[in-house]
């Protein structure tokens, strides 16, 4: 079962994807739907069934008219936290072999990144009831950094790079009792400044404070262990770069449960009523192939199990005056 959200007559409404051509409107948005399920002690799929209306909409028209929204939103962007974990994916077989070979080097010769990756390989998938290795973690922003599917992803004028990161994102609602509930999964473009990060790893935090996008569809239920997708950059109607990527737990050094534990173990991330968008990482980047993106290029990320592709053109923002702090 997959859902979208759209702007329907000025209201945020969820809709069930019935086919590539048609969606069926629900009587509320996804956030309200999730809270209904939590409060009623029922599954989200049961809540979807109960919320269905008789109104059906043309899916392509929603795309063409730019009425698609992220599949989970909060009415107050400050109550949506966007975060992620890195160095979580094993990558292709060749990359994996190279990583494992490097991981056999003397401990004192390992970079911080390789040491973190090695921790995940050795302890990122603990047995039930055990706590696994802590992953790399980063903060992207609140709901203001989220861009709707099909909308332009802005890159600030001061950025050194504007690169896509094709990932899965977990979408969560925090219940009234402070417990996190996973609503489902979505395709994500985590979008980062890789030149800034490469200059000095201590600038990773700066490189992640960028816009992002996820959707258009929300996958409800269990996530397949093995997922194969494609990531591409379209320029003037032609593909200038395209590459397959693997995700899902079978292709990761960490289990999803371990990544979720190390995020939600912090009380500040269990504030009742909040929503969380958490990116799970990737092993495939156009930046690694020396691709330089341009304004107007369109990122496209697709996995069959998630329905329609996540598409966003790149927009480079104009220079802005330097921010100065005023004294009171």
N, C-alpha and C positions, 0 to 999 in steps of 0.2 A: 504494500500500500504506500502511495506517495501523495504528498500534499504540496500545494503552492500557496502563496499569498498574493493578493492583488488589490489594486485600488478599484473598488466597485462603487460607482456613484458617490465618490468622496469618502467611502468608508474602507477600512482595512478588513478584508474578509479572506478566510481560508477557503480552499477548494480542493476537492479530490480529483486527481488525475485519472480519468477514465480511459483515455487513449491519447495518441499523439496529437489528435485534432480537437479534443474536447475535455473540459473540466466541469465538475459539478459543484456548485457553490454550497458552502456551509453557512450556518446562521451566525457565525462569530469568527473572530481571528484565532490564530494558532495558540496564542498565549492564553486566551480565555478557555479554549478547548482543553489545553493541558491541565489547567487548574480545575476544570470540571472533572476530569478523569482522576486527578489526585484526590480531590475532596469526596468523590463518590466511590473511591477504591476500585475503579474499573480500568480496563486497558484503554489505551488511546484509540485503538481501532474501534472499540465499542462506542467510544465517545464520538468518533467520526460518523459512524452509522446513525447515531441518534441525532446528529446535527445536520444531516443532509437536507437540502431543500430540493425543489423541483427545477431550479434555475440552472441551465447549462450554458456555458460560455465557450466561444471559439478561442482555443489556446493560441493560435498564431496571431489572432487579432490583439490579444493581450500583449504579446511580444511586440508586434508592430506599433502599437499605440503607447508603448513604454509604461504599461500598467502593472508589470510584474514588480513585486516587492521581495525582499528577503523572506524566506519561509517561516522565520520566527523573529518577532520584533517586540519591543516594549514601548509603551506610549511615552515613557520618559527615557531618552537615550542614556542618561546617567546611570540607569539601573540595568544596563546591558554591559557586561565586561567581556572584552575580547582578548584572548590569551593564546598561547601555543607552546608546543614542545618541539625541540629539534634533536637531530642525531638519533632518530628513532627508527629509520628504515634501513634495511639491509641492501637495498638496491639490486642491480642486476647481478647475475652469477659471477661475472668477471669482476665487477666492483667489489662484491662481497669477498671474493678470494683475495683481492688486493688488500682490502681492509683487514682481513684476518691475518694475512702475512705481516702487515705492519704491526698488528696487535701483538705479534710475538717478539717485537723488539724489546730491548731492555726498558724497564719502567721509566728510568730517568731520561730516556730518549724520546718518549712519547709526548706529542703535543697535548695541550689541554683537551682539544677536540677529540683526538684519538683515545685519550684516557676516558673521556665521557662515553664515547661509543663502546669501548671495551666493557665498561661497567654495565651498559645496557645488554650487550651480548651475553655476558656472564650472569646477570641477575635481573634482567628486565621482565622476565616472565616467571614470577614466583608461583609456588603451589598455592592452592586455595587456603586462605587464612594467614598467609605469610605476607610480609611487606618486601617488595622488590627494590631494586636500585632506583635512586632518585634521578629523573631525567633532567636535561637542560630545560629551562622554562623561561618564557619571556612574556611581556605585556605589550599589547598593541594599542589599546585605547578603550574608550567606551563606545556606545552605539553610534556616536557621531562619525566614527571612522568607517562605518559599514556602508558600502555602495550597493544599490540594487542590481540584480542581474540585468544585463543589456545597457546599464548606465555607465558613463565614463568613470574610470578610476583616476583620480587626480594625483599627480606627482609634484611635490613642492619644488619651487625654483631652485632651492639650495641643494636638492638631491643630486647625488653623483650617479645614480642608476635607478631604473624603474623596472624591476624584473618580476616576472610571474613566479609563483610557487604553487604547483598543482597539488592539492591536499584534500584529505577528508576533514570535515569539521564535525565535532560532537555538539549538539544543541541541548541545553539544559534549562530547567526551571527549578528554582528553589521554593519548596513548599512552605506553608505557614509554620511548620514545625522545624524548619531549618534543614530539612533533608533535601539533597539534590536528586532530581528526577531527570533521567535522560529522555528527551522528547524524540530524538532520532538523529539521523546523520544527513549531511549535505556535502556536495562538492564545494570546494573552496579554492579561492585564489588568495593566498596569504600575502603576496606582494611585498617585496622588501627592496632595500637599497644595498645590493651586494658589494658594490665598490667601497662604500663606507665600511661595511663589515670586514672586507678583506684587508683594508688598510691596517686595522688593529682590532682584534677580536673583542677588546674591551668596549668597542663602539657598537657591538651587536645590539645593545639596547636602543641606541639611536636609530640603527638601520631598520628596526621593526616598527617604529612609530610612524606608520604610513597607513593609508587606506587599505581596504580589503573588500572582498565580495564573497558571498556564498549562496548556493542555490542553483537553479531556481527551485529545485524540488527537494522536499524533505522525505527521506526514506524512513519509514516506521518499521520497527521490529528488529530482528537479528541482522547483523552485518555479515555478509559472506567473508570467510577467512581469506580468500584469494580474489583480488579484483585487478582487472587489467584496464587501463585507461589510455587516453592520448592527450597530449598537450601541444598546442600549436600557436603560432603567431601569424596572423593574416595581415597582409599589407597590399592595399589597392586591389583587393580581390584575389590575391595570390598568397600561397603559403610560403613564407620565408624560412620557417623552421617548424619541424614537427617531430615529436618523439613519443614512443610509448612509455608508460610508467606503471609500476606495480604498487599496490597498497593492500590494506587488510592485514590482519595479524600474522598470517603466514609469511608475509614479506617484511615484518617488523621485528626489531630487537626487543621491543617492549610489548606487553599485553595492553589492551585498552584499559582494562581494570586497573593496572598499575599506574598508567598515566592519569587516570581519573582520581585515583587515591591521592597521588602526590599533588594534585591541584586542589581538591576539595578538603584536604586535611587542615587547611587554614580556615579558621573561623570566619575571617573577613569575606571568604568566598562562599559562605553559607547564609547569606543575609536573606531572610524571607522575602519573596516577591521578585527577586532579581532573576535575570536570565544570563546565561553564560554561553559564549561561542568559543570553543577550544579547538585550535588547529592541531592535527596529529603529526605533521611533518611530511617530508618528501625526500626523494633521492634524485629527482630529475629537474634540471633548471636549464633554460636556454643560455643563461649567463655562463655556465660551465662550458658551453660550446662557442664562446666568444661572440654571441649575438648582441648587437646594439639595437635596442628598440627605439622607435621614433614616435613622435606624437601622431595619433591617428591609427597606429597599429592596434589590432584587436586580438586579445588573448581568448583562446577557446580551450576549454577543459571538458573532457567527456568520458564518462564511464557508463556502459549500457544499462547497468542496474539502477542508475540514477536518472534515467530519462533524458530530458533535453540537456544540451551542453550549457555550461556556464560561460557566457560571453560578455566581455567588457572591453571597450576601446580605451586607449591611453590618452589622457589629457595632461599636458605639462602646464602647470600654473605660472602665471606671470610673476615677475619679481614683486615683492611687497616691501614696504618700508621696514627698516629694522625695528624690532620691538624694544621699547625702552620702558623701564620700570619707574613709576612716579613715586615720589616720597610724600607721605601724608604728614 
